[in-house]
Amino acid sequence: MTPEEVRASLKEKAIETKNKVIKPLYKQLLKNGWTLSQIDEMDIHFYLDLFKQEKVYIDQIKLF
């Protein structure tokens, strides 16, 4: 793929994710009584949580 095709593909995937996942999630949370501030606060905590490293022990790794 050319850089332009990669960019177009990523842009298309981002739009698809926004329309199929993020918008419905926000709409459902708002219907359930959440405020935009609460949703935004949840987003920040989620993104911060992504940077936490999980402990993995050697016996948990399956090679085959």
Biotite code that builds the C-alpha atoms (Angstrom):
import biotite.structure as struc

atoms = struc.array([
    struc.Atom([0.000, 0.000, 0.000], chain_id="A", res_id=1, res_name="MET", atom_name="CA", element="C"),
    struc.Atom([1.129, 3.517, -0.683], chain_id="A", res_id=2, res_name="THR", atom_name="CA", element="C"),
    struc.Atom([1.278, 6.030, 2.190], chain_id="A", res_id=3, res_name="PRO", atom_name="CA", element="C"),
    struc.Atom([-1.798, 7.740, 0.752], chain_id="A", res_id=4, res_name="GLU", atom_name="CA", element="C"),
    struc.Atom([-3.734, 4.453, 0.700], chain_id="A", res_id=5, res_name="GLU", atom_name="CA", element="C"),
    struc.Atom([-2.700, 3.694, 4.275], chain_id="A", res_id=6, res_name="VAL", atom_name="CA", element="C"),
    struc.Atom([-3.835, 7.134, 5.404], chain_id="A", res_id=7, res_name="ARG", atom_name="CA", element="C"),
    struc.Atom([-7.167, 6.768, 3.582], chain_id="A", res_id=8, res_name="ALA", atom_name="CA", element="C"),
    struc.Atom([-7.691, 3.326, 5.109], chain_id="A", res_id=9, res_name="SER", atom_name="CA", element="C"),
    struc.Atom([-6.948, 4.567, 8.627], chain_id="A", res_id=10, res_name="LEU", atom_name="CA", element="C"),
    struc.Atom([-9.251, 7.549, 8.146], chain_id="A", res_id=11, res_name="LYS", atom_name="CA", element="C"),
    struc.Atom([-12.046, 5.279, 6.911], chain_id="A", res_id=12, res_name="GLU", atom_name="CA", element="C"),
    struc.Atom([-11.583, 2.921, 9.887], chain_id="A", res_id=13, res_name="LYS", atom_name="CA", element="C"),
    struc.Atom([-11.650, 5.856, 12.334], chain_id="A", res_id=14, res_name="ALA", atom_name="CA", element="C"),
    struc.Atom([-14.909, 7.156, 10.853], chain_id="A", res_id=15, res_name="ILE", atom_name="CA", element="C"),
    struc.Atom([-16.420, 3.665, 10.935], chain_id="A", res_id=16, res_name="GLU", atom_name="CA", element="C"),
    struc.Atom([-15.399, 3.190, 14.589], chain_id="A", res_id=17, res_name="THR", atom_name="CA", element="C"),
    struc.Atom([-16.854, 6.565, 15.522], chain_id="A", res_id=18, res_name="LYS", atom_name="CA", element="C"),
    struc.Atom([-20.172, 5.805, 13.848], chain_id="A", res_id=19, res_name="ASN", atom_name="CA", element="C"),
    struc.Atom([-20.547, 2.157, 14.908], chain_id="A", res_id=20, res_name="LYS", atom_name="CA", element="C"),
    struc.Atom([-19.013, 2.194, 18.393], chain_id="A", res_id=21, res_name="VAL", atom_name="CA", element="C"),
    struc.Atom([-18.440, 5.593, 19.972], chain_id="A", res_id=22, res_name="ILE", atom_name="CA", element="C"),
    struc.Atom([-21.660, 7.389, 19.005], chain_id="A", res_id=23, res_name="LYS", atom_name="CA", element="C"),
    struc.Atom([-23.958, 4.519, 20.069], chain_id="A", res_id=24, res_name="PRO", atom_name="CA", element="C"),
    struc.Atom([-22.024, 4.159, 23.334], chain_id="A", res_id=25, res_name="LEU", atom_name="CA", element="C"),
    struc.Atom([-22.353, 7.867, 24.140], chain_id="A", res_id=26, res_name="TYR", atom_name="CA", element="C"),
    struc.Atom([-26.051, 7.867, 23.192], chain_id="A", res_id=27, res_name="LYS", atom_name="CA", element="C"),
    struc.Atom([-26.759, 4.860, 25.418], chain_id="A", res_id=28, res_name="GLN", atom_name="CA", element="C"),
    struc.Atom([-24.873, 6.367, 28.357], chain_id="A", res_id=29, res_name="LEU", atom_name="CA", element="C"),
    struc.Atom([-26.786, 9.649, 27.959], chain_id="A", res_id=30, res_name="LEU", atom_name="CA", element="C"),
    struc.Atom([-30.090, 7.731, 27.865], chain_id="A", res_id=31, res_name="LYS", atom_name="CA", element="C"),
    struc.Atom([-29.060, 6.011, 31.102], chain_id="A", res_id=32, res_name="ASN", atom_name="CA", element="C"),
    struc.Atom([-28.617, 9.350, 32.857], chain_id="A", res_id=33, res_name="GLY", atom_name="CA", element="C"),
    struc.Atom([-24.894, 9.972, 32.465], chain_id="A", res_id=34, res_name="TRP", atom_name="CA", element="C"),
    struc.Atom([-23.720, 13.529, 31.845], chain_id="A", res_id=35, res_name="THR", atom_name="CA", element="C"),
    struc.Atom([-21.130, 14.490, 29.240], chain_id="A", res_id=36, res_name="LEU", atom_name="CA", element="C"),
    struc.Atom([-18.740, 15.422, 32.049], chain_id="A", res_id=37, res_name="SER", atom_name="CA", element="C"),
    struc.Atom([-19.068, 11.941, 33.550], chain_id="A", res_id=38, res_name="GLN", atom_name="CA", element="C"),
    struc.Atom([-18.474, 10.308, 30.153], chain_id="A", res_id=39, res_name="ILE", atom_name="CA", element="C"),
    struc.Atom([-15.412, 12.465, 29.508], chain_id="A", res_id=40, res_name="ASP", atom_name="CA", element="C"),
    struc.Atom([-14.054, 11.678, 32.967], chain_id="A", res_id=41, res_name="GLU", atom_name="CA", element="C"),
    struc.Atom([-14.554, 7.973, 32.267], chain_id="A", res_id=42, res_name="MET", atom_name="CA", element="C"),
    struc.Atom([-12.624, 8.359, 28.982], chain_id="A", res_id=43, res_name="ASP", atom_name="CA", element="C"),
    struc.Atom([-9.644, 9.928, 30.754], chain_id="A", res_id=44, res_name="ILE", atom_name="CA", element="C"),
    struc.Atom([-9.509, 7.124, 33.306], chain_id="A", res_id=45, res_name="HIS", atom_name="CA", element="C"),
    struc.Atom([-9.781, 4.527, 30.536], chain_id="A", res_id=46, res_name="PHE", atom_name="CA", element="C"),
    struc.Atom([-6.890, 6.025, 28.579], chain_id="A", res_id=47, res_name="TYR", atom_name="CA", element="C"),
    struc.Atom([-4.730, 6.332, 31.686], chain_id="A", res_id=48, res_name="LEU", atom_name="CA", element="C"),
    struc.Atom([-5.502, 2.707, 32.482], chain_id="A", res_id=49, res_name="ASP", atom_name="CA", element="C"),
    struc.Atom([-4.186, 1.662, 29.072], chain_id="A", res_id=50, res_name="LEU", atom_name="CA", element="C"),
    struc.Atom([-0.689, 2.670, 30.175], chain_id="A", res_id=51, res_name="PHE", atom_name="CA", element="C"),
    struc.Atom([-0.652, 0.371, 33.201], chain_id="A", res_id=52, res_name="LYS", atom_name="CA", element="C"),
    struc.Atom([1.451, -2.699, 32.729], chain_id="A", res_id=53, res_name="GLN", atom_name="CA", element="C"),
    struc.Atom([-0.112, -6.006, 33.627], chain_id="A", res_id=54, res_name="GLU", atom_name="CA", element="C"),
    struc.Atom([1.867, -8.662, 35.453], chain_id="A", res_id=55, res_name="LYS", atom_name="CA", element="C"),
    struc.Atom([2.332, -11.785, 33.387], chain_id="A", res_id=56, res_name="VAL", atom_name="CA", element="C"),
    struc.Atom([3.917, -14.838, 34.891], chain_id="A", res_id=57, res_name="TYR", atom_name="CA", element="C"),
    struc.Atom([5.948, -17.302, 32.878], chain_id="A", res_id=58, res_name="ILE", atom_name="CA", element="C"),
    struc.Atom([3.483, -20.141, 33.441], chain_id="A", res_id=59, res_name="ASP", atom_name="CA", element="C"),
    struc.Atom([0.677, -18.024, 31.949], chain_id="A", res_id=60, res_name="GLN", atom_name="CA", element="C"),
    struc.Atom([2.411, -17.810, 28.559], chain_id="A", res_id=61, res_name="ILE", atom_name="CA", element="C"),
    struc.Atom([1.302, -20.412, 26.045], chain_id="A", res_id=62, res_name="LYS", atom_name="CA", element="C"),
    struc.Atom([3.813, -20.897, 23.272], chain_id="A", res_id=63, res_name="LEU", atom_name="CA", element="C"),
    struc.Atom([2.014, -23.630, 21.321], chain_id="A", res_id=64, res_name="PHE", atom_name="CA", element="C"),
])
